[in-house]
Amino acid sequence: MERPRVNPALRWLRSFYPAPLAIGRGELWLSSLGVGLGLLCTDWLSRHVLGTSSVWFIAPMGASAVLLFAVPASPLAQPWSIVGGNVLSALIGVACHQWLGSTGLAAAVAGTGAVAAMFALRCLHPPGGAVALTAVLGGPAIHELGFGFALWPVAADSAVMLLLALLFNNAMGRSYPHHGVARSRPHDTRDPLPTQRVGHTKEDLDAALASFGELLDIDRDDLEEIMTRAQMHAQRRHWNGVRCQDIMSRDVVSVGPGDSVDEAWARLAHHKIKALPVVDAEQHLVGIVSLHDFFIGQSAPAPSRVPRMNTARRVEDIMTRKVRTARPEQAIADLVRGFSDGGLHHMPVLDAQDRLVGMVTQSDLVAALFMTPAGPAVGPP
């Protein structure tokens, strides 16, 4: 299907009005509140520490607040960026003023030097450019401070703003400083995770970012996670019609928490399986026991030594109580990452009353993905 052509004039006009940001209303209000609280608290603390007889607050802190509270995941909003970028820019701005005076040339040289230095020391922080200009054009009160301006108020304000950002963002459930998405490695090896072994590589991402010829305000690890999730969403459109109830085992061999370890071992051996869901009398799942649990458990020796059979006698003493589960109506695409990157081998399936109704294994998932023909992706051409 041929897409309708967009009028060039309309496309040009749209370039001045960007697409809406992918942010929820709650996050929007949270960011706005954080900026306001950050500025209010920084002003109050600076005023009482430095006193009203000196310069205690500078305008570029408003721009720093936007970065720290509205986009805390940005590489430009990390702790070294705000402290290093602002202080370094202040020093360069003061030096340029003492060399060239309060002139437009001094402001231009200060801005140029600040950006170059921040790039070189990996502390690029856009408000740093404004700090450098403030040092040049800020007036007698700031000029009298000399290089002390970099300490009071620039370093002090930056440190206070950073402390508030650490407290606020983490209290609101944000990860700050931002370290990218944590990826567990269930087998503790250097191999990439299964979802990273096909498709794009880190080298591909570096090449793609470099191909733009300009700085993009996104961390490579974050970009990798975005691409991986986009691929998972695309695959979910392919496999959305296949549900857990279509591929799960229904005649599930299980065991009770009070059953003996010997009985659980005998069932594993007889049925040639590697895990047993543990259910109570009403078939509610209370745990799972796998081959691993028989050897490394609460009474087992340290993992660095040769393992021995667990000395516990009842299933409830060796079972794993925290179990990841699925629903019968859940799409199998939702399970892929848990089985691949998460290292899972079995996933019990529970009904709306949390009763065990089936089990999905890696074998079930592989067979479904291989045997089920994939239709065309659903979505815009």
Stockholm file with secondary structure:
# STOCKHOLM 1.0

chainA/1-381         MERPRVNPALRWLRSFYPAPLAIGRGELWLSSLGVGLGLLCTDWLSRHVLGTSSVWFIAPMGASAVLLFAVPASPLAQPWSIVGGNVLSALIGVACHQWLGSTGLAAAVAGTGAVAAMFALRCLHPPGGAVALTAVLGGPAIHELGFGFALWPVAADSAVMLLLALLFNNAMGRSYPHHGVARSRPHDTRDPLPTQRVGHTKEDLDAALASFGELLDIDRDDLEEIMTRAQMHAQRRHWNGVRCQDIMSRDVVSVGPGDSVDEAWARLAHHKIKALPVVDAEQHLVGIVSLHDFFIGQSAPAPSRVPRMNTARRVEDIMTRKVRTARPEQAIADLVRGFSDGGLHHMPVLDAQDRLVGMVTQSDLVAALFMTPAGPAVGPP
#=GR chainA/1-381 SS CCCCCCCHHHHHHHTTSCCCCSCCHHHHHHHHHHHHHHHHHHHHHHHHHHCTTSCCCCTHHHHHHHHHHHCTTSGGGSHHHHHHHHHHHHHHHHHHHHHHCSSHHHHHHHHHHHHHHHHHTTCCCTHHHHHHHHHHHSCHHHHTTGGGGGIIIIIHHHHHHHHHHHHHHHHTTCCSSCCCCCCCCTTCSSSCCGGGSSSCCHHHHHHHHHHTSSCCSSCHHHHHHHHHHHHHHHHHHHHTTCBHHHHSBSSCCCBCTTSBHHHHHHHHHHHTCSEEEEECTTCBEEEEEEHHHHHSSTTSCCTTSCCCCCCCCBGGGTCBCCCCCBCTTSBGGGGHHHHHTTCCCEEEEECTTCBEEEEEEHHHHHHHHHHSCCCCCCSCC
#=GC SS_cons         CCCCCCCHHHHHHHTTSCCCCSCCHHHHHHHHHHHHHHHHHHHHHHHHHHCTTSCCCCTHHHHHHHHHHHCTTSGGGSHHHHHHHHHHHHHHHHHHHHHHCSSHHHHHHHHHHHHHHHHHTTCCCTHHHHHHHHHHHSCHHHHTTGGGGGIIIIIHHHHHHHHHHHHHHHHTTCCSSCCCCCCCCTTCSSSCCGGGSSSCCHHHHHHHHHHTSSCCSSCHHHHHHHHHHHHHHHHHHHHTTCBHHHHSBSSCCCBCTTSBHHHHHHHHHHHTCSEEEEECTTCBEEEEEEHHHHHSSTTSCCTTSCCCCCCCCBGGGTCBCCCCCBCTTSBGGGGHHHHHTTCCCEEEEECTTCBEEEEEEHHHHHHHHHHSCCCCCCSCC
//
